[in-house]
Amino acid sequence: MKSIIIPIIPINKTIAKVQGKHELDLEAICLFIAFGFFLDTDSYWKDEIILSPGSEYTLDKDNYITSAKKWFQWHYTPKEISFEDTLEEFTNFFETIVKEQTSDKNVILPISGGIDSRTQAVALRNHPNVKSYSYDYKGGYPETKIAKKIADKCQFPFQSLSVPKGYLWNCIEELAEINQCYSEFTHPRQMAFLDNFKDMGNVFSLGHMGDLMFDSFGLPNLPFEEEVEVLIKMLLKKGGSELANSLWESWNLEGTFEDYYTSRIRKLLKEINIEGNTNARLRAFKTKYYVSRWSSNNLSVFDKVHPVILPYYDNRMCEFICTIPEKYLANRQLQIAYIQKRAPDLAKITWQGQKPFNLNNFHLNKSPYNLPNRIAGKLKREYSSLMGNPYISRNWEIQFVGKKNDANLKKWLFESKLENLVPKDTIQKYYDNFKEKNAVNYSHPVSMLLTLALFQEKFNTKY
């Protein structure tokens, strides 16, 4: 027997056995296609599950579960506390966690144009061994320029990288082995730079989850059924439910796909014992299910090169969030105030999500103050497109668009074992929709078909 304690937000998935036939869980795969991540404890197989966050398990020698219990439940228990005192608590928690995680380490810090990595840069500013980097798309927004300004202010060595077009096809089989096809392949751009990271340090410090913890959905308190509807809209990917429904019907699964995913979401949301605060309840749901099954799975690419540490994943940070009044979490207030207080020079650097404004004046990102920037940006994009250099802003554009990309995509979709699982006419339909109807709406279905193609090739030996 062995005992396993799963953190509140696990970095790695842990697979265990349950009684049942070793056959594909087609209902779970439909949800995977619709949402882009496996829900709850689902896996590809009916006799395997992913152990649940905040739980303790006992497994036998054959890896079967013999007992399970929850040791943590998300809650909303706000303290009577001022914003200033909350900021002081956050500062102490965050800097203590970062110091503990990075002491005696050679830290690699990815820096973006946003907030999360900027808070880490502040906490690491006096660390003696930090190297940083950022990447952007050629023909896209130059995020690396913002990142370099942050690095320079902190005196971190900095490397600027450009994501090469079509990099995926040279590493797609390696990526499939790394993430085991539990997330699609267009997002982990770090695959393009694995060799760059090997000698930079010995641990990645990553800011994942900060944007979900320290923001609010801005919703009023809703009745439960409306919360379910809002959550489903958040989770469904463009074109994802359409493809999932097509497969549900072609696989002759019982009932309707819509009834299935609605009942699953309703049941899981009901189990989160937070009443009277819709924003806190939805945050808890997304943290427990989306972050642990989507965000965490993509960490495996970093972990292939060096171990990863994540201050926002720390159990103490999760407990802290449960006690903070929702009004202090809205609009990134705590992170912004932390940066303004600890490193006012970093607060003056452009916030990419509010460009060209920064953390001090982003409230001006509205008409008429932002009209000059919006007009200039539109003209620049249109000019670049006319010159044959379309503006790049989406991950799939550098992997699926262009002749070479298309040839590789077609090879995997039509010359692999995918048609043993997905009807060939369905593959053709969604490929054609992507190419001829609406690339934005159908990029996700095509990416999920690509993921299933690699799964068939690497892991589903039965077919």
N, C-alpha and C positions, 0 to 999 in steps of 0.2 A: 504494500500500500504506500502511496505517496500523497502528500497534501500540497495543494497549489493555491496560493492566494493571488487573485487577479486584481491589479490596481484599479482605481476609479476610472482612469483613462489608460488602458494598456498601450504600450508602444508596439508590442509584438502580439500576434494572435497565437493562441494555444489551442490545438486541435485535440479532441478527445473522442472516444468511441461510445456509441449508444447501440442498443439492440435494434436490429433491422437488416434488411437486405442491402448489400453494397450495390446500389443503383442510383442513377441520377435523381436528384430532387428537382423535378422540372418546375414545380410551383416556385421554389426558391430562386431558380435561375430566371424565371420571368420577372420576379421582383428585382433581381440584380440588373436586368436589362432596363427596367423602367426607372430605377433610382440611381443606377451607377455604382451601387454597393450592396453587399449582402446584408439582409436585415436580421437584427437580433443575433441569434446563435446559428443562423443558417450557414450551410456550406454547399458545395456542389453535390454532396452525397447524403443519402438518407441515414446512413449509419455513422456519420461524423458530424460533430458540432464544434463551433468555436466557443470557448468558455466565456461566460458573461462577465462584464466589468463589475467591480465591487463585490465579487463573490469568492467564496472559498470552497474548494472541491477536494474530495478524496478519490483517487484513481487506483485501480488494481494493477497488477503486473502487466496486464494486456492493454492498459490504457482505457479501460471502461470506467465510467463514472459510478461510484458506489454511494456517494453522498454529496449534497450541495446545499449551501446556505448563503444568504446575503449578509455581508458585513457593512455595506454602505447603501443608503437610499438617498437619492437627491431630495432636497427639501428647500423650503423658502422660509427662513426664520430671521427676518431682519431685526437688527439691533437698533435701539434708540441711540443714534450717533450722528455727529456733525460730519459734513463733507471733509473738513480739515482733519478731523481725527481719523476718518476713513482713509484719507490720502496717506497719513502717517503710518497707519497699519499696513496699507498696501506697500509702501516704500520699504518698510522693515521686512515684510514677508518676501517680497520679490528680490531684494538685494541679498537677503540671507540665503534664499534658495539658489540664486545664481552663484554666489560665493561658494557654497557647499558643493555645487555641481562642477565647478570649474577650477577649484583649488588644485594646484600642481598639474594642471592640464595645459596642453598647447591647443588653444581653442580656434576652431574655424567658424567664423560668423558670416552666414549669408545675410546680405543687407538688401532690402527692397526700398521702394519709394514710399512705403506705408508707415504704420505706427508700431507694429509688434517688434520688428527687428530693431527699430530705433530705441525702444525701451531697453532692449538687451544691450545695445551699444552704450547707453547711459550707464547701466549697471556694470558693464565690463570696461569702462573707460580707464580705470586704473589697474587693470589686469596686465601683468608684464608680458604675456604671450598670447596675443590675439592676431590672427590674420583674417582678412575679410575678402569677400568677392560679391559680385552681382552679375546678372546676365539680363540681356534684353534681346528683342528680335531685330534683325536688320530690316529696316523699313517700318519699324514700329516705334512706340514711344521710347525715348532714350532713358530708361529707368536707371541705367548705370551711372548717369551723370549725377543724379540725386544721391545715389548710394556712395559715390566717390566723395561728395561733399561731406557726408556724414562721417565716412572713414577718415577723411583728412582732419576734420575737427577733433576726432578721437585719437588721431595719430596711429591708426591701424594701417599696416601694409594692405594694399588693395589690388585686386585683380579684376579687370573688366572683361567679360566674356560675351560673345554673341552666339545665340543659338543657331546652329547651321540648319539650313533647309534640308529636310529629308533625312536627318540624322537617325531617325527611328529604325530604318530598315537595316542598318548595320548592326544594331544591337537588340532587335526585337525578341530574338530567341533567348538571349541572356536576360532581358527584362522579364520575360515570361517565367523563367526559372526563379528569378528573384522574388517577384510578387505572386507567383503561383496562379496567375490569371485571376486574382481576387479584386483587381481594379483595372480599368482600361488603360491604354498605353499612351494617350496623348498628353497627360499632365506631368509626369516625372521628367522634366527637362534636364534634371541633373544627370541623367544617363549620358548626355552628350559630353559630360566633363569629368567622368570618373577618374581619368588619369591625372587631371589637373589637381584633384583633391588629395592624392596619395601622400604628397610630401608637404602639404600645407600645415598639418597639425595632427593631433591624435584623437580629437573628439569634435563633433558638430554641436554647436549650441543653436537650437532652432526655436522659432517663435510661434509655432503652430498653436492654434486654439485661442490666442489672445483676442482676436477680433470677435469671436463668439462670446467669450466670457465677459468682455468689457464693452458690451454694446447691448442695445435693446431692440426688439423688433418694432417698437413704436406702436403697439396695438393696445386698444382698450381691453378691459377684462371681458372675455367672451364666454358664452355658454359652451359647454363641452363639445357638442356636435359641431359648432362653428370652429372651435379649435382644431378638430379633426380635419375639417375642410381646408383650413388655412395651412395646416401641416402637410397635407397631401399636395397642395399646390406648390409648396416649397420644395418637396422632395422629387416630384415627377420631372424628369428631364424632357426637353423638347424632342418629340418623336419617340421617346423611350416607351411610353405606354402603348403607342400605336404598334410598335414592333412586338412588344410583349404580348399584346392582345392577339396579334396574328399568330404567334407561336403557341399561345394558350389554346387557340382553336385548332391549329394544325396538329398539336399533340393530344387533342381530344381530352383535355383536362376538365374536371367536373365544375359545373357552375360557370360564373363569369369572372374574368380577371379583375374587373373593377370591384365586384363584391368581395373577392379574396383580399386584395390589398387594403380595401377600406376596413374590413373586419380585423386584419392584422394590426393596422395602425391604431384603430380604436382600442383594441385590447391592450397594446403596449402603452399607449398614452394614459389609459385608465389606471395603469399600475403605478404611474408617477404621482405620488401623494402630495400634490401641490394644488391647493384650492384657492381661488380668489386672486390669482395673478397669472394671467395668460402668458406674459413674456417670460417669467421665471419657469413656467412649466414647459414651454416650447424650447427654451434654452437647455433645460435638463434633458429633454428628449433628444435633441440634436447632439448634445455632448455624448450621451450614453450610446446612441445608435449610429449616428452619422460619423462623428469624429473617430470613434473606436473602430469602425469598419471601413471607412474611406480614407480619412487623413492618415491614420496610423498605418494602414497598409502600404501607403506610398513612402513611409519612412524607411521601408526595407531597402530602398535604393541607396539612401545615405549610409545605412547600417552595413551595406555590402563593403564599404570602404573603411569607415571608422564608426565607433559607437556614437549614439546620439543621446543628447540630454535636452530636456524641454522643461523650462521653468513653469510654464502654464499647465503642464501635465501633473505637476507635483500634487500629491493628495492634500497637502495643507492648503494649496491654492484653491482646490475644489471646495474644501470645507469653508474657506474664507468667503467664496462667492455666495454660498448659501445664506450668509448672514448679512449681506450688504443690501441696503434699501435699493429697490429697482431704479429709483430716480437718479442714483449716483452712478449706475452702470450705463445709463443711456448716453449715446453719442460719444463714446470713448473718453468721457470726462476724466476718469482717474488716470489713464495713461497719458493723456495730454497734459494734465496738471503736473504729473510726475516729471515729464520731460521739461516742461516750462520751469519748474522749480529747480531741478537738479542740473539741467543743461540748457539754459535759455538760448544758447547759440544754435543748438540742434532744432529747437522749436522754430527758428527763423528759416529753416531750409524747406523747400517745397514739399508739400504732401501730395503724392501722386494722385490719390483719389480725389483731391480737391484742386488740382493744378489750375492756374499757377499760384494758388494761395498756399499759405503755410499754416502751422498750428496756431498761430496768433490771430490770423485774419480770415480763416476759412469760412466764417459766417458770412463773408461778402460774396461767396460763390453762388450768386443768384443775379437775376436780371435787375438792374442794367449793368451791374459791376462786372459780370463775367462775359458780357456780350463781345467785347473786343477779342478776347481769347478764343471764344467759341467760333467766331467768324474767321479768325486767322487760322485756327486749327482745321476748319472745314476746307478753306482754300488750299492749305498745304496738302491735305489728303487728296483733294481732287486733282491738283497739279501732279502729284506723284503718280496717281493712277493714270493720268493722261500720258505720262512719260514712261509708262510700262512698269512702274514700281508701285503696285497697290499697297496700301497701308495694311500692316499686319498687326492684329490685336488679339487673335485667338490661337490657342495651341494647335488645333487641328489644321490650320491653314499652312503651317510649315511642314506638315507630314502627309497631307492628303491632296494638296493642290499642286498642279504641274505634271508634265508628262512622266517624269521618272517616278514621282510619288504614286501617280495613278497606276503605272505598270506594276509596282510592288504591291499596291493595295489589291489590285485585281488578282495577282498571283495567289495571295493568301485567301482571298474570298472564294475564288473559283477553281483553284488547283490544289486545294488542301482537303482534309477530311471533314470540313465544315458541313458539306451537304449530307453527311451521314447523320447529322443532328438537326440541321435546319434545311427545310425544303429549298431546292435550288431556285424555284420561282420566287420564293420569299427573299433570298439573297439578291437576286437580280432586281426585284422591285425596289428594294431600299437603296441599292447602289444607284439605280437609275434616278430615283427621287433625289438623291444627293447630287448627282451630276446635272440633272436637267430641271428639277423643280425648285428646291430650296436647300442650298448647302448648309445654311445655318441650322434649320430645323432637323435636317437628316444627318448631320455630322455625328451626333451621338449614337443613333442606331447603327451607322456604319462602323463606328469605333467599337461598339459592343459586339458586332458580328466578327470583327477582326480579333477581339479578345477570345471569343468562343472558338475561332479557327485555331488559335494557338493552344487553347485548352485541349481541343480535340487532338492536336498533333503531339502535345507533350504529356498529357495526363490521363486522357480517356482511352486507354488501350483497348477497351471493349469494342469501341467503334472506330 
